[in-house]
Amino acid sequence: MRFEPRSAVGLVLGILIVTFGAGFLASTKRSLTILAVGILLAFAIEPLVQLVQRRVGGRRSLAVGLVSAALFTGFTALAVTVGPAAVDQIERFGEELPDTLAEIESLPVVGPRLREADAAERIEEWIDTLPANLDDDEIGDVARGALNAVLNALGAILVAVVVLLDGPRLVDRLRVLVPEPYRPRADRVGRAFAKVVGTYFAGSLLVATIGGTWVLVVGLVVGVPLAPVAAIWYAVVSLIPQIGGFLGTSFVTLLALTQGVVPALIVLVLVTGYMNFENYVITPAVVGESVDLSPPVTMLAALVGGAAAGVPGALAATPLVGTVKALYMEARFGEQPVEDQPLRERLPGPIRRVLDRVRPPAEAP
């Protein structure tokens, strides 16, 4: 076997590049996560900004300002409305939990084991001794974690606003850097990416908001403790394909179980029923086929993305894989990504047939 010096040099350079890249990603993981979340948020808000810009007929900065002000006002109103109820439920949660566990101990199968383990007494003792067990370091860690979460959210919002304001100019500058013979191909890639990712995230955020609102209403009506927290959790995890609905439904059902078996069953039926309605009606109508992937591929993409980059990776993996497929289908078969379809055509077949009987579609002239 002959030893080529150039091969050794290439191998060493490759190892150095990989090592440097891994170290760079590890040291800047937080900043890159904030940047990625901000860019994805900008893609989600972009259709709304374009709609407002067409309606008001003004500059893009005016549309971005109006949309940002409307979103800020909406979230502030939600926090003011729901916040006091959440605080009150948190205060009552510790008082009601032992009584609820005592009620659960009367259930078959699970009840005897809980009684043998003295679960209710142990949890009541843990709640009573919790303030004394918390030291200054633990309280400081919790405070720092909450502050970091707020700063990360503000950073992502700032990145989204900057991308919305300067995005078109940045795209024009990047386009100049592409050699002229390759610009048409770069334009196709950019349009496909923007349309697939923008349509997917904008629709997904709307669907997640609807789902979180439904969970909040169900939780408040049934009397689920920490219903606002469960609603926010459901809205966030529902953005994760395939497994998000299970995570959200499980959490709110467990919280409802603290109020008894009957409330838990009611919540489980209502949330599961909505989840199926969302999967078969709302999501096809809102998101359409922006990401035309099979469920196994979607789940695999979410798992790989989550393992590589956490929650942001799980959220971004599916539209990125969908973009690659759209570009391949366009290059191989000439199919256009994300074809615009009427709302009626996006609905499932049985629902579409019912609508056709109630209100037949208008015939083309």
N, C-alpha and C positions, 0 to 999 in steps of 0.2 A: 504494500500500500504506500503510495507516494503522499507526502505531506506538502500541501500547497500553502505557502505563507499567506497568500491573499485570502484563503478560506479561513485561516485562523484570525486574521484581522477582521474579516466580516463577522465571524462568530463573536469576537470580543466586542465589536461595535454594537451588534445586536443585543448582547447581554447588558451592555451599558445603557442602551436606549430603553430597554424594558425596565431595568432597575430605576432609571431616572423617572420614567413615566409613572411607575408604581408609586415611587416616593412623592412625586408631584401630586398625583391623585389623592394619596393618603393625607398630605399636608393641606390640601385645598378642598377637601371633600365638602365641608360646610359651605364654602363660597360657591363651589360648582353646583351644589344642590339648590341653593337659593337662586342662582342664575338660571338653572334648568326649570325650576318651578315658575319663576317669573316669566320666562319665555313661553312656557306652555299656557300660563294664565293669559298672556297677551294674545296668543292664538285663539283662545276661547272667547275673549272679549272682542276680537277684531270684527266678526260679522255684525255685532251690535253697533260698533263704532261706525262702520260703513253705512249701516241703515240710518243712524242719526245724521251722519254727514249728508246723505242724500236728502233727508227730510228738511233739515235746516238750511241746506245750501250754503253752508259756511266753510271755514277752514277746518282742516283736520284737528288742529289743536282745540278748537271750540267743541268739536264732537267728543274728543277724548275727555275734555273737562266736564261736559254734561254727563257723559256716561259714568265717569268716576264719581261725580257728585251724587248721582242717583244711586249708585251701588253703596256708597258710604252712608247715605241717608237711610237706605233700606236696612243695612246691617246694624246701624245705630238704633233704629226703631225696634228691630228685633231684639237687640240686647237689652234695651230699656224695658220692653214688654215682658220678655221671658226671664231676664236676670233675677228679679225679686222672687219669682216662683221657684227658680232653681235653688236660690239660697235657702228659702224656706223648706224645700224638700230635703236639702242636705242636712239641715238642722234636725229635721224629724226622722231622718233615715236611721240614725244610730239608736233612737228611742224605740222605733217600731221593729227593728230587725230581730231582737230576741223574741218578741211575741210572735213574729212571723215564723221563726224557726221552731218555736214550741208548737205552732199549728202544723208545720210540716212534719213534725215527729209523729203525728197521728196517721200519716199516710202509710199504706202497705209497702212492703219491700224496703223502701228507703228509711221509713220512720224508725223501726227498731234499731237499726245501725246508728242513727243519729242519737237516739236515746242512750244507747250503750256508751257512746263516745262523749256524752254530756256536751253536745255541740252548742246548745243554747246557752248553758252556763259559761262555757269557755269563751264564747264570742262576747257575751255581756261583760265578762271580766276583762277581756282584751280592750273593749271600748272604754271601760272605766279607767283602765291604767294607761291608755294610749297617750294622753297629754303628759304624764309623768315620764314616759319612756322616750319622748322626743327631746333630743338635746339641741344645742345651738347649731351644731354642724349639720344635722339633718334638716333643720328648718332652713338654714342657709342654702343647702343644696336644692331644696324644693323651690325656694325663692329664685335662685339663680337659674334653675331649669325653666321656671315660668317666664322669667325675664328674657332668656335666650329664645324661647318659643315666640314671644311677642316681637323681639328684634328680627328673628328670621322671617316672620310673616310680613313685617313692615319692609324688610329688604326685598322680599319677593314682589310685593306690591309696587315698590319703587322701580324695580327692574321692569315690571310689566308696563308701567306708565311710560318709562323711557323708550321701551321697544315700540309701544304704540305711537309715540310722538315722532321718533326718528327712524322707525322701521323702513318706510319707503325710501328715504334718503340713503340709509345704510345699504339697502338692496341695490340701489343704483350704483353706489360706489363699488360694491363687490362685483357687480356685473361688468364694470370697466376692467377689472383685473382678469376676467376670463378672456382668453384669446378669441378673436372674432369668429373663427370657424366653428368654435364650440358653443357660442352663445345661444343659438336656437335650442340645442340640447339642454343647456343649463336652464334656459327659460322654461322648458317643459318640465324638468325635474323640480324647479322651484314652484311652478304653478300646481303641480300634482301634490307636492309636499304641503303647501299652504292650504290647499282645498281639503285634502284628506284629514290633516291634523286639525285644521280650524273647524271643519264640520263636526269631526268626532268630539273634540273637547267642548265646543260650544253646546252641542246637543247633550253630551254627558253631564255637563254642569247643570243644565236645565232639568234633566231627568233626576239628578241627585237632589236638587232643591225640592222638586215635587215629592220625592220619596221621603226626605227629611221632614217636610211639612206634614205629610201623612202620619209618620211615626210620632211626631209631636202631638198632633190632634188625638191620635189613639191613646197615647200615653197620658195626656191630661184628662181625657174622658174616663178612662179606666182607673186612673189614679196610680199610675206607675211612678215610683220614686225616681228622681233624676231624669224625668222625661226629656227636658231640653238637652241634657248631655247625651242621652240615647239617640235623640234626633240628629244631633251634630255628628255623632259617631256613625250613624247609618248613612248620612249624606256623604261623609268622607270615604268610608270603606266601599260604598256602592260604586265608586269610580273604578275600583279594582275589578277587572273582568272575571266572570265566572264564580269567584269565591267571595266577592264583596257582599252579595245579598245574604249568604249564609252567616258571615261574620256579624252583619248588622242585626239580622233577625235573632240570632242566638243571644246577643247582648241584651236587647230589649226584652226578650222572653225571660231571661234570668232575672232581670230587675223586676219584672212583673211577678215572678214566682215568689218574691219576698212579700207580696200582698196576698198570696194564696194560690191554690191550684186553678181555681176558676178564672181569676183575672189573667193568669198566665196562658190558659187555653184560649181565652178570648183574644188576647194580644197575638198569640201565635197564628190563629186563624185569620185575623184581619190583616196582619203584616204579610203572611204568606200569600193570601189571596191578592193583596196589592202587588206583591212581587211578581206573581204570574201575570197579572194585568199589565204591569210595567214591561215585562220581557216580551209579551206578545202583541201589545198594542202601542204603548207610549214610546218605547225605544224605537221600534220600526218606523213610527210616524215622525219622530223628532230627528233621530240620527240617520235613519235610512240605511243604505248600504255603503256608507263612507268607508268602513273597514270591512271588506267582504272576506272574512276569514271563518273557517270552521271552528266550532267550540274547542276541539282538542288543541288546535294551533293557537287559539287565543289564550287558553289556559297555560300552555307551554311558554308562550311569549311573556305572559305576566309573571310566571314563576322564575324564568331566567332573568327578566328585568329586575324583579324584586331581589333575587340573590346578588345581582351585580351592583345595584344602586339603591336598594331599599324601596320605600314606597314610591318616590318619584320614578324610579326605574320601572316598577310594576305598572304605573300609570302611563308611561311614555312608550313602553315596549310594543303594545298592541298597535297604536297608530303608526309607529315606525315600520313595523312589519307589514302593515296594510299599505303603506306608501311604497315599499319595495315591491310588493305584489302588483300594485297599480301600475308602476313604471314598467315592470316586466310584461304585464298584459298589454300595455300600450305599445311597447317595442316589438312584442312577438306577434300580437294579433290585431293591433290597431284599435284596441278598446280604450275609450276615454274614461279616466277615473272619475268616480262620484258623479254619475249621470243624474241630472236633476229630474225628479219624478214628481207628479202631483201627489198630494197627501193621500188621496184615495188609493193610489196604486201601491203605496208603501204598507198599507194595512194588511193583516192576514186575510186569507181567502174567505173564510166564513163571515168575518165582519164586513168585508167588502161586498159580499153577496147580499147581506142584510141591508146595507146602505143602498145598494143598487135597486132593491125592491122598494125601499122607503122613498128614495129620491134618485131616480135614474140619472146617470151622468149625461151632461149636455152633449149632443151630437155635434161633431165638427161640421162647419158650413161647407 
